[in-house]
Amino acid sequence: MSLQPVVAHSVQLFVLVKGRLAQGGLMDCKGAAEACRVAEDKVRLGRAIGAAAFTRTVVDPDFDDGGEPITLAIFGTVPPGLADQLPF
């Protein structure tokens, strides 16, 4: 029985910890548009200093087996290099 790939949409939040940028929470979303909206809202409302919406094809969620994430949008302050991963 072969596994069917699933496209996962998520938001990675970034926060300041002792004055340094760090990963915050990871939130799953129902679609790409929702991920972008949630990322933007979290930064706009001050819940995070930065956020990245991304999508990833997952083949086997039990083993975190899948493709590399594709960054859809970034908001606020994010780690260096993350903007370079934007598909446009």
MMTF fields as JSON, N, C-alpha, C and O atoms, coordinates in Angstrom:
{
  "mmtfVersion": "1.0.0",
  "mmtfProducer": "UNKNOWN",
  "numBonds": 351,
  "numAtoms": 352,
  "numGroups": 88,
  "numChains": 1,
  "numModels": 1,
  "chainsPerModel": [1],
  "groupsPerChain": [88],
  "chainIdList": ["A"],
  "bondAtomList": [4, 2, 8, 6, 12, 10, 16, 14, 20, 18, 24, 22, 28, 26, 32, 30, 36, 34, 40, 38, 44, 42, 48, 46, 52, 50, 56, 54, 60, 58, 64, 62, 68, 66, 72, 70, 76, 74, 80, 78, 84, 82, 88, 86, 92, 90, 96, 94, 100, 98, 104, 102, 108, 106, 112, 110, 116, 114, 120, 118, 124, 122, 128, 126, 132, 130, 136, 134, 140, 138, 144, 142, 148, 146, 152, 150, 156, 154, 160, 158, 164, 162, 168, 166, 172, 170, 176, 174, 180, 178, 184, 182, 188, 186, 192, 190, 196, 194, 200, 198, 204, 202, 208, 206, 212, 210, 216, 214, 220, 218, 224, 222, 228, 226, 232, 230, 236, 234, 240, 238, 244, 242, 248, 246, 252, 250, 256, 254, 260, 258, 264, 262, 268, 266, 272, 270, 276, 274, 280, 278, 284, 282, 288, 286, 292, 290, 296, 294, 300, 298, 304, 302, 308, 306, 312, 310, 316, 314, 320, 318, 324, 322, 328, 326, 332, 330, 336, 334, 340, 338, 344, 342, 348, 346],
  "bondOrderList": [1, 1, 1, 1, 1, 1, 1, 1, 1, 1, 1, 1, 1, 1, 1, 1, 1, 1, 1, 1, 1, 1, 1, 1, 1, 1, 1, 1, 1, 1, 1, 1, 1, 1, 1, 1, 1, 1, 1, 1, 1, 1, 1, 1, 1, 1, 1, 1, 1, 1, 1, 1, 1, 1, 1, 1, 1, 1, 1, 1, 1, 1, 1, 1, 1, 1, 1, 1, 1, 1, 1, 1, 1, 1, 1, 1, 1, 1, 1, 1, 1, 1, 1, 1, 1, 1, 1],
  "groupList": [{"groupName": "MET", "atomNameList": ["N", "CA", "C", "O"], "elementList": ["N", "C", "C", "O"], "formalChargeList": [0, 0, 0, 0], "bondAtomList": [1, 0, 2, 1, 3, 2], "bondOrderList": [1, 1, 2], "singleLetterCode": "M", "chemCompType": "L-PEPTIDE LINKING"}, {"groupName": "SER", "atomNameList": ["N", "CA", "C", "O"], "elementList": ["N", "C", "C", "O"], "formalChargeList": [0, 0, 0, 0], "bondAtomList": [1, 0, 2, 1, 3, 2], "bondOrderList": [1, 1, 2], "singleLetterCode": "S", "chemCompType": "L-PEPTIDE LINKING"}, {"groupName": "LEU", "atomNameList": ["N", "CA", "C", "O"], "elementList": ["N", "C", "C", "O"], "formalChargeList": [0, 0, 0, 0], "bondAtomList": [1, 0, 2, 1, 3, 2], "bondOrderList": [1, 1, 2], "singleLetterCode": "L", "chemCompType": "L-PEPTIDE LINKING"}, {"groupName": "GLN", "atomNameList": ["N", "CA", "C", "O"], "elementList": ["N", "C", "C", "O"], "formalChargeList": [0, 0, 0, 0], "bondAtomList": [1, 0, 2, 1, 3, 2], "bondOrderList": [1, 1, 2], "singleLetterCode": "Q", "chemCompType": "L-PEPTIDE LINKING"}, {"groupName": "PRO", "atomNameList": ["N", "CA", "C", "O"], "elementList": ["N", "C", "C", "O"], "formalChargeList": [0, 0, 0, 0], "bondAtomList": [1, 0, 2, 1, 3, 2], "bondOrderList": [1, 1, 2], "singleLetterCode": "P", "chemCompType": "L-PEPTIDE LINKING"}, {"groupName": "VAL", "atomNameList": ["N", "CA", "C", "O"], "elementList": ["N", "C", "C", "O"], "formalChargeList": [0, 0, 0, 0], "bondAtomList": [1, 0, 2, 1, 3, 2], "bondOrderList": [1, 1, 2], "singleLetterCode": "V", "chemCompType": "L-PEPTIDE LINKING"}, {"groupName": "ALA", "atomNameList": ["N", "CA", "C", "O"], "elementList": ["N", "C", "C", "O"], "formalChargeList": [0, 0, 0, 0], "bondAtomList": [1, 0, 2, 1, 3, 2], "bondOrderList": [1, 1, 2], "singleLetterCode": "A", "chemCompType": "L-PEPTIDE LINKING"}, {"groupName": "HIS", "atomNameList": ["N", "CA", "C", "O"], "elementList": ["N", "C", "C", "O"], "formalChargeList": [0, 0, 0, 0], "bondAtomList": [1, 0, 2, 1, 3, 2], "bondOrderList": [1, 1, 2], "singleLetterCode": "H", "chemCompType": "L-PEPTIDE LINKING"}, {"groupName": "PHE", "atomNameList": ["N", "CA", "C", "O"], "elementList": ["N", "C", "C", "O"], "formalChargeList": [0, 0, 0, 0], "bondAtomList": [1, 0, 2, 1, 3, 2], "bondOrderList": [1, 1, 2], "singleLetterCode": "F", "chemCompType": "L-PEPTIDE LINKING"}, {"groupName": "LYS", "atomNameList": ["N", "CA", "C", "O"], "elementList": ["N", "C", "C", "O"], "formalChargeList": [0, 0, 0, 0], "bondAtomList": [1, 0, 2, 1, 3, 2], "bondOrderList": [1, 1, 2], "singleLetterCode": "K", "chemCompType": "L-PEPTIDE LINKING"}, {"groupName": "GLY", "atomNameList": ["N", "CA", "C", "O"], "elementList": ["N", "C", "C", "O"], "formalChargeList": [0, 0, 0, 0], "bondAtomList": [1, 0, 2, 1, 3, 2], "bondOrderList": [1, 1, 2], "singleLetterCode": "G", "chemCompType": "PEPTIDE LINKING"}, {"groupName": "ARG", "atomNameList": ["N", "CA", "C", "O"], "elementList": ["N", "C", "C", "O"], "formalChargeList": [0, 0, 0, 0], "bondAtomList": [1, 0, 2, 1, 3, 2], "bondOrderList": [1, 1, 2], "singleLetterCode": "R", "chemCompType": "L-PEPTIDE LINKING"}, {"groupName": "ASP", "atomNameList": ["N", "CA", "C", "O"], "elementList": ["N", "C", "C", "O"], "formalChargeList": [0, 0, 0, 0], "bondAtomList": [1, 0, 2, 1, 3, 2], "bondOrderList": [1, 1, 2], "singleLetterCode": "D", "chemCompType": "L-PEPTIDE LINKING"}, {"groupName": "CYS", "atomNameList": ["N", "CA", "C", "O"], "elementList": ["N", "C", "C", "O"], "formalChargeList": [0, 0, 0, 0], "bondAtomList": [1, 0, 2, 1, 3, 2], "bondOrderList": [1, 1, 2], "singleLetterCode": "C", "chemCompType": "L-PEPTIDE LINKING"}, {"groupName": "GLU", "atomNameList": ["N", "CA", "C", "O"], "elementList": ["N", "C", "C", "O"], "formalChargeList": [0, 0, 0, 0], "bondAtomList": [1, 0, 2, 1, 3, 2], "bondOrderList": [1, 1, 2], "singleLetterCode": "E", "chemCompType": "L-PEPTIDE LINKING"}, {"groupName": "ILE", "atomNameList": ["N", "CA", "C", "O"], "elementList": ["N", "C", "C", "O"], "formalChargeList": [0, 0, 0, 0], "bondAtomList": [1, 0, 2, 1, 3, 2], "bondOrderList": [1, 1, 2], "singleLetterCode": "I", "chemCompType": "L-PEPTIDE LINKING"}, {"groupName": "THR", "atomNameList": ["N", "CA", "C", "O"], "elementList": ["N", "C", "C", "O"], "formalChargeList": [0, 0, 0, 0], "bondAtomList": [1, 0, 2, 1, 3, 2], "bondOrderList": [1, 1, 2], "singleLetterCode": "T", "chemCompType": "L-PEPTIDE LINKING"}],
  "groupTypeList": [0, 1, 2, 3, 4, 5, 5, 6, 7, 1, 5, 3, 2, 8, 5, 2, 5, 9, 10, 11, 2, 6, 3, 10, 10, 2, 0, 12, 13, 9, 10, 6, 6, 14, 6, 13, 11, 5, 6, 14, 12, 9, 5, 11, 2, 10, 11, 6, 15, 10, 6, 6, 6, 8, 16, 11, 16, 5, 5, 12, 4, 12, 8, 12, 12, 10, 10, 14, 4, 15, 16, 2, 6, 15, 8, 10, 16, 5, 4, 4, 10, 2, 6, 12, 3, 2, 4, 8],
  "groupIdList": [1, 2, 3, 4, 5, 6, 7, 8, 9, 10, 11, 12, 13, 14, 15, 16, 17, 18, 19, 20, 21, 22, 23, 24, 25, 26, 27, 28, 29, 30, 31, 32, 33, 34, 35, 36, 37, 38, 39, 40, 41, 42, 43, 44, 45, 46, 47, 48, 49, 50, 51, 52, 53, 54, 55, 56, 57, 58, 59, 60, 61, 62, 63, 64, 65, 66, 67, 68, 69, 70, 71, 72, 73, 74, 75, 76, 77, 78, 79, 80, 81, 82, 83, 84, 85, 86, 87, 88],
  "secStructList": [7, 7, 7, 7, 7, 3, 3, 3, 3, 3, 3, 3, 3, 3, 3, 3, 3, 6, 6, 3, 3, 3, 3, 3, 3, 3, 3, 3, 3, 1, 1, 2, 2, 2, 2, 2, 2, 2, 2, 2, 2, 2, 2, 2, 6, 6, 1, 7, 1, 3, 3, 3, 3, 3, 3, 3, 3, 3, 3, 3, 4, 4, 4, 6, 3, 3, 7, 7, 7, 3, 3, 3, 3, 3, 3, 3, 7, 7, 7, 6, 6, 1, 4, 4, 4, 1, 7, 7],
  "xCoordList": [0.85, 0.0, 0.897, 1.693, 0.761, 1.612, 0.924, -0.3, 1.732, 1.22, 0.949, 1.704, -0.107, -0.429, 0.188, -0.021, 0.947, 1.541, 0.463, -0.613, 0.765, -0.13, 0.613, 1.785, -0.073, 0.529, 0.165, -1.009, 1.173, 0.966, 1.307, 2.294, 0.476, 0.686, 0.875, 0.081, 1.917, 2.231, 2.769, 3.125, 2.818, 3.407, 4.438, 4.148, 5.644, 6.698, 6.813, 7.089, 6.603, 6.733, 8.162, 8.861, 8.591, 9.903, 9.717, 8.934, 10.442, 10.325, 11.715, 12.725, 11.75, 13.014, 13.162, 12.256, 14.308, 14.631, 15.984, 17.004, 15.972, 17.186, 17.84, 19.063, 16.999, 17.485, 17.918, 18.42, 17.729, 18.14, 16.922, 15.981, 16.954, 15.879, 15.873, 16.913, 14.698, 14.584, 13.28, 12.339, 13.235, 11.999, 10.958, 11.24, 9.742, 8.605, 7.777, 8.31, 6.48, 5.583, 5.446, 5.711, 5.026, 4.734, 3.245, 2.723, 2.562, 1.111, 0.736, 1.206, -0.099, -0.604, -1.817, -2.601, -1.971, -3.089, -3.756, -3.189, -4.961, -5.733, -5.343, -5.633, -4.692, -4.302, -3.258, -2.925, -2.742, -1.694, -2.188, -1.478, -3.388, -3.93, -4.1, -3.805, -4.577, -4.734, -3.371, -3.229, -2.378, -1.04, -0.492, 0.073, -0.653, -0.177, -0.928, -0.325, -2.229, -3.046, -2.668, -2.53, -2.504, -2.149, -0.77, -0.586, 0.193, 1.546, 1.505, 2.114, 0.793, 0.703, 0.009, 0.458, -1.081, -1.834, -1.003, -1.054, -0.243, 0.558, 1.577, 1.813, 2.185, 3.162, 2.447, 2.871, 1.379, 0.644, 0.094, 0.068, -0.341, -0.908, 0.147, -0.195, 1.42, 2.492, 2.686, 3.335, 2.137, 2.284, 3.649, 4.096, 4.302, 5.624, 6.345, 5.711, 7.67, 8.445, 8.549, 8.786, 8.371, 8.409, 7.658, 7.398, 7.313, 6.603, 6.844, 7.006, 6.863, 7.014, 5.907, 5.699, 5.201, 4.202, 4.894, 5.604, 4.689, 5.324, 4.457, 3.504, 4.81, 4.113, 5.153, 6.312, 4.72, 5.643, 4.852, 3.784, 5.36, 4.737, 5.297, 6.509, 4.395, 4.788, 4.315, 3.136, 5.248, 4.912, 4.491, 3.505, 5.241, 4.927, 5.058, 6.161, 3.922, 3.976, 4.543, 5.078, 4.435, 4.956, 6.477, 7.046, 7.126, 8.587, 9.096, 10.281, 8.201, 8.552, 9.271, 10.243, 8.772, 9.37, 8.672, 7.463, 9.438, 8.836, 9.828, 11.029, 9.295, 10.133, 10.524, 10.026, 11.424, 11.862, 10.714, 9.919, 10.618, 9.564, 9.806, 10.946, 8.718, 8.759, 8.139, 6.97, 8.917, 8.437, 7.482, 7.833, 6.278, 5.259, 5.329, 5.191, 5.542, 5.575, 6.264, 6.231, 6.887, 7.482, 6.983, 6.68, 6.902, 6.426, 7.314, 7.693, 7.646, 8.453, 9.891, 10.423, 10.52, 11.925, 12.051, 11.483, 12.803, 13.023, 14.53, 15.279, 14.978, 16.413, 16.972, 16.268, 18.243, 18.886, 18.788, 18.909, 18.57, 18.499, 17.104, 16.854, 16.182, 14.824, 14.153, 13.412, 14.403, 13.827, 14.364, 13.684, 15.569, 16.159, 15.417, 15.566, 14.617, 13.894, 12.533, 11.825, 12.17, 10.895, 10.92, 11.944, 9.796, 9.791, 9.705, 9.556, 9.792, 9.711, 10.739, 10.828],
  "yCoordList": [-1.176, 0.0, 1.241, 1.441, 2.059, 3.252, 4.438, 4.565, 5.282, 6.471, 7.576, 7.743, 8.317, 9.453, 10.707, 10.998, 11.454, 12.697, 13.684, 13.758, 14.427, 15.444, 16.772, 16.85, 17.814, 19.142, 19.821, 20.058, 20.129, 20.758, 22.242, 22.623, 23.073, 24.52, 24.918, 24.535, 25.682, 26.027, 27.441, 28.08, 27.912, 29.207, 28.98, 28.371, 29.473, 29.454, 30.86, 31.81, 30.991, 32.289, 32.477, 31.507, 33.741, 34.089, 35.12, 36.059, 34.941, 35.799, 36.238, 35.698, 37.214, 37.628, 36.945, 36.996, 36.308, 35.678, 36.242, 36.008, 36.986, 37.638, 38.48, 38.501, 39.176, 40.073, 39.4, 40.063, 38.092, 37.356, 36.737, 36.309, 36.696, 36.102, 34.589, 33.941, 34.025, 32.585, 32.076, 32.842, 30.79, 30.188, 30.209, 29.902, 30.579, 30.514, 29.292, 28.258, 29.426, 28.315, 28.018, 28.87, 26.798, 26.346, 26.059, 25.309, 26.647, 26.504, 25.87, 26.317, 24.842, 24.236, 25.015, 25.511, 25.123, 25.857, 24.979, 23.981, 25.366, 24.575, 24.82, 23.996, 25.936, 26.23, 27.323, 27.924, 27.577, 28.581, 29.981, 30.739, 30.323, 31.659, 31.863, 32.937, 30.83, 30.941, 31.085, 31.87, 30.343, 30.443, 31.864, 32.412, 32.454, 33.828, 34.819, 35.729, 34.643, 35.543, 35.427, 36.44, 34.21, 33.989, 34.583, 35.245, 34.357, 34.892, 36.415, 37.009, 37.036, 38.497, 39.015, 39.989, 38.367, 38.791, 38.674, 39.566, 37.596, 37.404, 38.526, 38.993, 38.965, 40.052, 41.381, 42.179, 41.623, 42.888, 43.098, 44.223, 42.02, 42.112, 42.034, 42.08, 41.916, 41.9, 40.571, 40.52, 39.499, 38.175, 37.553, 36.627, 38.077, 37.592, 38.745, 39.647, 38.715, 39.751, 39.464, 40.369, 38.197, 37.795, 36.493, 35.762, 36.214, 34.974, 34.61, 35.481, 33.327, 32.82, 31.811, 30.877, 32.011, 31.048, 30.144, 30.623, 28.836, 27.929, 26.719, 26.424, 26.035, 24.824, 23.724, 23.991, 22.498, 21.364, 20.116, 19.878, 19.326, 18.052, 16.989, 16.794, 16.308, 15.286, 13.929, 13.745, 12.982, 11.646, 10.749, 10.02, 10.806, 9.978, 10.824, 10.997, 11.359, 12.229, 11.561, 12.247, 10.243, 9.54, 9.624, 9.547, 9.783, 9.838, 11.182, 11.323, 12.178, 13.51, 13.408, 14.117, 12.517, 12.263, 13.116, 13.001, 13.97, 14.799, 15.767, 15.709, 16.653, 17.624, 18.791, 18.955, 19.588, 20.801, 21.809, 21.861, 22.6, 23.624, 24.707, 25.053, 25.225, 26.345, 27.538, 27.5, 28.587, 29.781, 30.542, 30.891, 30.798, 31.523, 33.023, 33.819, 33.403, 34.82, 34.974, 34.071, 36.124, 36.439, 37.799, 38.668, 37.97, 39.22, 39.541, 38.647, 40.808, 41.223, 40.785, 40.689, 40.52, 40.142, 38.628, 37.965, 38.089, 36.645, 36.397, 37.326, 35.168, 34.878, 35.198, 35.09, 35.59, 35.843, 34.606, 33.476, 34.83, 33.734, 33.229, 32.615, 33.462, 32.963, 33.654, 33.018, 34.939, 35.665, 35.124, 35.201, 34.583, 34.016, 32.765, 32.344, 32.166, 30.956, 31.233, 30.305, 32.515, 32.848, 32.387, 32.505, 31.863, 31.327, 32.38, 32.027, 33.636, 34.705, 35.769, 36.741],
  "zCoordList": [0.0, 0.0, 0.0, 0.917, -1.022, -1.093, -0.418, -0.436, 0.164, 0.842, -0.172, -1.13, 0.036, -0.813, -0.217, 0.96, -1.014, -0.5, -0.056, -0.65, 0.979, 1.515, 1.466, 1.836, 1.007, 1.002, 2.317, 2.6, 3.11, 4.417, 4.315, 3.686, 4.943, 4.977, 6.434, 7.294, 6.711, 8.096, 8.213, 7.222, 9.457, 9.786, 10.873, 11.903, 10.637, 11.649, 12.215, 11.483, 13.52, 14.174, 14.662, 14.954, 14.749, 15.283, 16.379, 16.236, 17.475, 18.653, 19.1, 18.649, 19.982, 20.584, 21.94, 22.771, 22.156, 23.433, 23.856, 23.207, 24.951, 25.446, 24.353, 24.215, 23.577, 22.538, 21.248, 20.34, 21.158, 19.953, 19.286, 19.954, 17.966, 17.192, 17.387, 17.266, 17.691, 17.919, 17.32, 17.116, 17.042, 16.551, 17.653, 18.811, 17.261, 18.162, 17.799, 17.397, 17.945, 17.659, 16.179, 15.33, 15.883, 14.532, 14.474, 15.299, 13.511, 13.418, 12.084, 11.037, 12.106, 10.879, 10.403, 11.213, 9.094, 8.494, 7.434, 6.99, 7.04, 6.082, 4.638, 3.771, 4.365, 2.994, 2.948, 3.97, 1.757, 1.578, 1.936, 2.596, 1.511, 1.802, 3.302, 3.825, 3.994, 5.448, 6.124, 7.061, 5.667, 6.251, 6.1, 7.046, 4.936, 4.714, 5.597, 6.167, 5.71, 6.534, 8.018, 8.703, 8.504, 9.907, 10.195, 11.216, 9.311, 9.508, 9.592, 10.481, 8.672, 8.675, 9.933, 10.537, 10.325, 11.514, 12.79, 13.636, 12.942, 14.16, 14.323, 15.438, 13.214, 13.281, 13.5, 14.335, 12.767, 12.878, 14.291, 14.788, 14.931, 16.273, 17.382, 18.564, 17.009, 17.995, 18.706, 19.751, 18.159, 18.785, 18.463, 19.141, 17.418, 17.011, 16.333, 15.785, 16.369, 15.701, 14.206, 13.406, 13.839, 12.439, 12.25, 13.205, 10.999, 10.689, 9.231, 8.376, 8.966, 7.607, 7.336, 8.11, 6.229, 5.774, 4.765, 3.881, 4.897, 3.947, 3.665, 4.386, 2.609, 2.203, 2.015, 1.7, 2.211, 2.107, 1.753, 2.317, 0.838, 0.499, 1.44, 1.526, 2.143, 3.122, 2.606, 2.307, 2.505, 2.027, 3.187, 3.088, 4.285, 5.455, 6.719, 7.236, 7.228, 8.397, 9.651, 10.522, 9.754, 10.926, 11.019, 12.107, 9.869, 9.83, 9.321, 9.021, 9.222, 8.729, 7.382, 7.121, 6.546, 5.247, 4.196, 3.994, 3.53, 2.501, 1.906, 2.169, 1.101, 0.417, 1.301, 2.415, 0.775, 1.464, 1.493, 0.555, 2.545, 2.592, 1.544, 1.232, 1.016, 0.085, 0.8, 1.183, 0.976, 1.669, 0.763, -0.364, 1.253, 0.49, 0.736, -0.193, 1.985, 2.358, 3.703, 4.539, 3.9, 5.195, 5.644, 4.826, 6.954, 7.548, 8.736, 9.493, 8.903, 10.037, 9.901, 8.795, 11.038, 11.099, 11.135, 12.003, 10.182, 10.102, 9.97, 9.666, 10.192, 10.093, 8.704, 7.701, 8.662, 7.366, 6.474, 6.946, 5.207, 4.246, 4.001, 2.964, 4.914, 4.721, 3.54, 2.791, 3.367, 2.23, 0.901, -0.122, 0.919, -0.291, -0.75, -1.897, 0.136, -0.193, -0.828, -1.22, -0.929, -1.557, -3.016, -3.688, -3.505, -4.864, -5.961, -7.131, -5.625, -6.657, -6.393, -7.143]
}
